[in-house]
Amino acid sequence: MPEKRVAVIAGPYMSPLYRMIGAVTFTANTVEEAKRILSEITVREDIGIVFVAAEYYSRIDEDLLRAIQAKRPDLIVTILPTLREKGKPMDVQRELLKALGMG
C-alpha cells in the first residue's frame, strides 16, 4: 500500500504551523474556499486524512462529506479544533477501522 500523507485545511494563522511538522497544508480564508479545496483533495491518492479547521468543518454540508466518503472510502475527513472553535474528542480507533473498511 502506498504511503499516505496528512492534509490540513486551515486559515492563514494555522497553516504554517502544520506545514512545519510535515502536513500538506491548504490555506482557506472562507468556508467556500475550504469546500473547494476539500473537493480538489479527493482526487489526490497520496492524501489519507484531511483535518479541516473547526470554523470551516462545522459549516460544510453533510451531503458533500457523504459524497467524498462514497468516492474515497479510504479518505478520512475530520475536524481540527482551533482556538476559535473547540472540537470534541475523536474516536481514533473507530476512524481507523472505518478507513480500513472494517467499521
N, C-alpha and C positions, 0 to 999 in steps of 0.2 A: 504494500500500500504506500503511495507517495506521501511524503511529509506534508502536513497541513500547517498553515500559519494562522495566527490570531489577528483579526482586524478590529479596529476601533473607529467608530463614527462619533465624533465629539466636536464641541466648539473650539475656537481658536486658543482658549486658555488651557485646555486639557490635551489636545492632540500632541504637542511636542513632548509632553511627559511620557506618554505611551510609546512614542517613536523611540525615545531614549532606551527603553527596555526591550526593543525589538519587535514591537507590534507594527503591522501595516496600518497606518493611520489615514483617516479621511476627515477633513475639516468641513463642517457644515455650520452655516450661520442661521439657517431657518429649518423648520420641520420639513418643508418641501424639498430642500437640498438633501436632507438626511434620507428622505424616502427615495429620491433619485439615486443617490449613492448606494443605498441598500439594494435597489433593483439592479444596478450595474454590477455589484459584487457577486450576485448569484451566478453569473456566468464564469466566474473565476474558480477553477478547480483547485487552486492552491490555498484557498481560504477554507478553514474548517469550523471556525467560530467567529461570530461577529458580536461585539459588545457595542450597544447603542446607548449613548448618554441618556439618562433618565428623562431629561426635559424634552427629548425627541421621541424616545420609545413610547412614552405614555400617550402620545398623540398619533401614533402610527395605526392605521386601520387594521383590525383583526383579519380582514379579507386579504390584505397584502401579505401579512405574516403566514396565513394558511396557504396562499399561492406559492410563496417561497418554499414552504415546507413540502408541498406537493412536488415542486420542481426539483428541489435539492434536499431529500430527506437526510442526507449526511451533514447538512449545514445547520449549526446551532446559532440561532439569533436570540440574544438575551439582553437584559437591561444592565447598564453600567451606572451604579449610584454616583451621584455627583454632589458637590457642596450645595447646589441649588435645590436639588430634589433627591431625597434619600430613597434608597431602594429597600427591598425586603430580601431576606436570605434566599439563596438559590439552592435547590436540591441538586447538587452536582452529580450524585450517583444516578438519579433519575434522568438527567440531561444526557449523561454519557450512555446510558442504556438506550435511550431514545436515538441517539446518534448512531449507535451500533445496530439499530433495527431490532432491539430486544425489548423495547419498552413503549 
